[in-house]
Amino acid sequence: MSTLRDSDLLNHVVEQGLQAGAKLDALKELSEKLNVSTGKLREQLEVARVMGLVDIKPRTGIRLAEFDFAPAVRFSLLYALAQDHKRFDAFSELRTHVEFGFFHQAVSLLTNEDCAHLKDLIERAWAKLEGAPARIPHPEHRDLHLTIYKRLDNPFVRGLLEAYWDAYEAEGLSVFADIDYLHEVWTYHEGIVNSIIAGDIDEAYQLLVQHTKLLQKRPSSRLTRNRTVEANDADADDVADAANAVNTADAANKTHPAPNGHGPVGNGAANAANAANSSPNAHGHAGNGAAHDKEANSTANGAGATARERKRLTPR
């Protein structure tokens, strides 16, 4: 027996054993069959639509969608962030633990095609960062992290991670433009991908952990009214994200002023400012964190720092 007591519609779906792609009866027919008013069913249908459980199209009617955890998490998460931006830090911490916990399993499932795609994302990101003008490789950033976990047969993990990136963009973090910081981030990304391709999952995991710790040093990055992104410094999507984030922040700040100095991990404004004023250290790709060894040779699996990568991390 179904326990979906708050939704006659979804209760009917479960009891009938309907699967993704199945077409539901029209609301009038369902109303007569379930002895529920069409108004109430219409409300329940809208909830199901927002949660991504059904697709509604004029000609095809109502069909069950493949289960996707992301819409439900996204809707709740964006509401939470509109009330209090500091909640992003708590969700970011959850996302970090999920990535750590599922990393080895996820990487073991990647195909050669996936690895080639990850390598291509690295090249595209560096092309943007080293271009004239430099551009923010946010689409590549999101795609890289989600690709690593795409083969997991766990819709809850995938949905949570997708919702994180939607929140990341809503918070204006996709238009963060400290070029030295981004160079360091993508050097870690390159090391992670090289280690994955070489089959050294443990090394890739250690680099992921170091990469996450790097976020704690991230300078103040929340989008504010006093900081804009020029069109020649970002992709068109980034500019659109910036505008949407500003509008969202303005609306939320009328009743809930956004705190300054937020990064993706819970740093205070003072720590973020200190990180912003610090010169970036040269980091290699070695999983033991030997950032000081700038003259080390590249390791056989390609995760060690190359001369090109060391140059990228040289303080400007």
C-alpha positions in Angstrom: 0.0 0.0 0.0 1.3 3.5 -0.9 2.1 5.9 1.9 1.8 9.0 -0.3 -1.2 10.3 1.7 -0.7 13.9 0.6 -1.0 13.2 -3.1 -3.9 11.2 -4.5 -2.3 11.5 -7.9 1.1 10.0 -6.9 -0.6 7.5 -4.7 -2.5 6.3 -7.8 0.7 6.2 -9.9 2.3 3.9 -7.3 -0.7 1.7 -6.8 -1.0 1.1 -10.5 2.7 0.3 -10.9 3.1 2.9 -13.6 6.6 3.5 -14.8 8.5 6.3 -16.6 6.9 7.1 -20.0 3.5 6.0 -19.0 0.6 8.3 -19.9 -1.8 9.4 -17.2 -5.5 9.9 -17.8 -6.9 13.4 -18.1 -7.6 15.2 -14.9 -11.4 14.9 -15.4 -11.1 11.1 -15.8 -8.8 10.8 -12.8 -11.2 13.0 -10.8 -14.0 10.6 -11.4 -11.9 7.5 -10.9 -10.3 8.7 -7.6 -13.3 10.6 -6.3 -11.1 13.7 -5.9 -12.0 17.2 -7.2 -10.2 18.3 -10.4 -9.0 21.4 -8.5 -7.2 19.3 -5.9 -5.7 17.1 -8.6 -4.5 20.1 -10.5 -2.6 21.3 -7.4 -1.1 17.9 -6.9 -0.1 17.7 -10.5 1.7 21.0 -10.2 3.6 19.8 -7.2 4.6 16.7 -9.2 5.7 18.8 -12.1 7.9 21.0 -9.9 9.5 17.9 -8.4 10.3 16.7 -11.9 8.1 13.6 -11.6 5.8 14.3 -14.6 6.1 15.9 -17.9 3.1 17.9 -19.2 2.8 18.8 -22.9 -0.1 20.1 -24.9 -0.3 17.2 -27.4 1.0 14.3 -25.5 -0.7 15.0 -22.2 0.7 13.9 -18.8 3.5 11.4 -18.7 5.6 10.1 -15.9 9.2 11.2 -16.1 12.3 9.3 -15.3 13.0 9.8 -11.6 15.4 12.7 -11.0 16.2 13.8 -7.5 17.7 17.2 -8.6 14.5 19.2 -9.1 13.2 18.5 -5.6 16.5 19.4 -4.0 17.0 22.4 -6.2 13.6 23.9 -5.4 14.1 23.5 -1.7 17.7 24.6 -1.8 17.2 27.8 -3.7 14.4 28.7 -1.4 16.7 28.2 1.6 19.4 30.3 0.0 16.9 33.1 -0.7 16.3 33.3 3.0 19.9 32.9 4.2 22.9 32.8 1.9 25.0 31.3 4.7 23.1 28.0 4.1 25.2 27.5 0.9 28.2 26.8 3.0 26.4 24.0 4.8 25.2 22.5 1.6 28.7 22.8 0.1 30.0 20.9 3.0 27.5 18.1 2.4 28.4 18.0 -1.3 32.1 17.7 -0.4 31.5 14.7 1.8 29.4 13.1 -0.9 32.1 13.6 -3.5 34.7 12.1 -1.2 32.6 9.2 -0.2 31.7 8.1 -3.8 34.9 9.1 -5.6 36.5 5.7 -5.9 33.3 4.0 -6.9 32.5 6.7 -9.4 35.9 6.8 -11.1 36.0 3.0 -11.4 32.9 3.2 -13.6 34.2 5.8 -16.0 34.6 4.7 -19.6 37.4 5.6 -22.1 34.9 8.0 -23.7 34.4 9.7 -20.3 38.1 10.0 -19.8 38.6 11.5 -23.2 35.8 14.0 -22.4 37.5 15.0 -19.1 40.7 15.5 -21.0 38.9 17.7 -23.5 37.4 19.8 -20.7 40.8 20.4 -19.3 42.1 21.7 -22.6 39.1 23.9 -23.2 39.4 25.4 -19.7 43.1 26.3 -20.2 42.3 27.7 -23.6 39.8 30.1 -21.9 42.1 31.0 -19.0 45.1 31.6 -21.2 43.2 33.4 -24.0 43.2 37.1 -24.7 41.1 38.1 -22.9 40.9 35.4 -20.3 37.5 33.9 -19.8 36.0 32.0 -16.9 35.7 28.2 -17.7 32.6 27.7 -15.5 30.7 25.4 -17.9 33.8 23.2 -18.0 34.1 23.3 -14.2 30.6 22.1 -13.7 30.8 19.5 -16.5 34.1 18.1 -15.2 32.8 17.4 -11.6 29.5 16.0 -12.8 31.1 13.8 -15.4 33.2 12.1 -12.8 30.0 10.9 -11.0 27.7 10.4 -14.0 28.0 6.6 -14.1 26.9 6.0 -10.6 23.7 4.1 -10.4 22.5 6.4 -7.6 20.0 9.1 -8.6 20.3 10.7 -5.1 24.0 11.3 -5.4 23.7 12.7 -8.9 20.7 14.8 -8.1 22.4 16.3 -5.0 25.5 17.2 -7.0 23.5 18.8 -9.8 21.6 20.9 -7.4 24.8 22.1 -5.8 26.0 23.5 -9.2 22.6 25.2 -9.7 23.0 26.8 -6.3 26.7 27.7 -7.1 25.5 29.6 -10.1 22.6 31.2 -8.2 25.1 32.5 -5.6 27.1 34.2 -8.3 30.2 32.0 -7.8 30.3 31.1 -11.5 31.5 34.6 -12.4 34.4 34.7 -9.9 37.3 36.1 -11.8 40.6 35.9 -9.7 42.8 34.6 -12.5 45.6 33.3 -10.3 43.1 31.4 -8.1 41.5 29.8 -11.2 44.9 28.8 -12.6 45.6 27.0 -9.3 42.2 25.3 -9.3 42.6 24.1 -12.9 46.1 22.8 -12.2 44.5 20.5 -9.6 41.7 19.6 -12.0 44.4 18.6 -14.6 46.2 16.5 -12.0 43.0 14.7 -11.0 42.1 13.9 -14.6 45.7 12.8 -15.5 45.7 10.4 -12.4 42.3 9.0 -13.4 43.4 8.3 -16.9 46.6 6.7 -15.6 44.5 4.4 -13.4 45.9 5.9 -10.1 42.6 6.5 -8.3 44.2 7.0 -4.9 46.4 9.8 -6.3 43.4 11.4 -7.9 41.5 11.2 -4.6 44.3 12.9 -2.7 44.4 15.7 -5.3 40.6 16.1 -4.9 41.0 16.5 -1.2 43.8 19.1 -1.7 41.6 20.9 -4.3 38.8 21.1 -1.8 41.1 22.5 0.9 42.1 25.1 -1.6 38.5 26.4 -1.6 39.0 27.4 2.0 41.5 30.0 0.9 39.3 31.4 -1.8 39.1 35.2 -1.7 35.8 36.9 -1.3 33.7 35.8 -4.3 30.0 36.4 -3.8 28.6 38.7 -6.4 27.7 42.1 -5.1 26.2 45.3 -6.6 29.7 46.8 -6.5 31.3 44.1 -8.6 30.3 43.4 -12.2 31.7 41.2 -14.9 32.6 42.7 -18.3 31.5 40.9 -21.4 35.0 40.5 -22.7 36.0 38.7 -19.5 33.3 36.1 -19.4 31.2 33.9 -21.6 27.7 35.1 -22.5 26.3 32.4 -20.1 28.5 33.8 -17.3 27.2 37.3 -17.9 23.6 36.1 -17.9 24.3 34.2 -14.6 25.7 37.4 -13.1 22.7 39.4 -14.0 20.3 36.7 -12.6 22.4 36.4 -9.5 22.3 40.2 -8.9 18.5 40.2 -9.3 18.1 37.3 -7.0 20.4 38.9 -4.4 18.6 42.2 -4.6 15.3 40.6 -4.0 16.6 38.6 -1.1 18.5 41.4 0.5 15.4 43.5 1.0 14.6 41.3 4.0 17.8 39.2 4.4 21.0 41.1 3.7 23.7 38.9 2.2 26.8 38.5 4.3 30.1 39.6 2.8 33.1 37.3 2.3 31.3 34.1 1.6 33.2 31.3 -0.2 32.0 27.8 -1.1 33.3 26.5 2.2 32.4 28.2 5.5 35.1 30.9 5.9 34.5 34.1 7.6 35.0 37.5 5.9 38.3 38.0 7.7 39.7 34.7 6.6 38.6 35.3 3.0 40.2 38.7 3.0 43.4 37.3 4.4 43.4 34.6 1.6 42.8 37.3 -1.0 45.8 39.3 0.2 48.1 36.2 0.2 50.3 35.4 -2.7 49.4 32.0 -4.2 51.9 29.2 -3.5 53.2 27.1 -6.3 51.4 23.7 -6.2 52.5 20.5 -7.9 50.2 17.6 -8.7 51.8 15.2 -6.2 49.2 13.7 -3.9 51.5 14.2 -0.8 51.0 18.0 -1.0 54.7 18.8 -1.7 53.9 22.2 -3.1 57.4 23.5 -2.3 59.1 21.1 -4.7 58.8 23.3 -7.8 61.7 21.6 -9.5 60.4 18.0 -9.2 60.1 16.0 -12.4 56.8 14.9 -13.7 55.6 11.6 -12.4 55.0 8.7 -14.8 51.2 9.0 -14.5 51.2 12.7 -15.5 50.0 13.9 -12.1 53.2 15.7 -11.3 53.7 19.4 -12.1 55.1 20.1 -15.5 57.1 23.2 -16.4 54.0 24.6 -18.1 51.9 24.0 -15.0 54.5 25.5 -12.6 54.6 28.6 -14.7 50.8 28.9 -14.5 51.0 29.0 -10.7 53.9 31.5 -10.5 52.7 34.5 -8.4 52.1 37.5 -10.7 
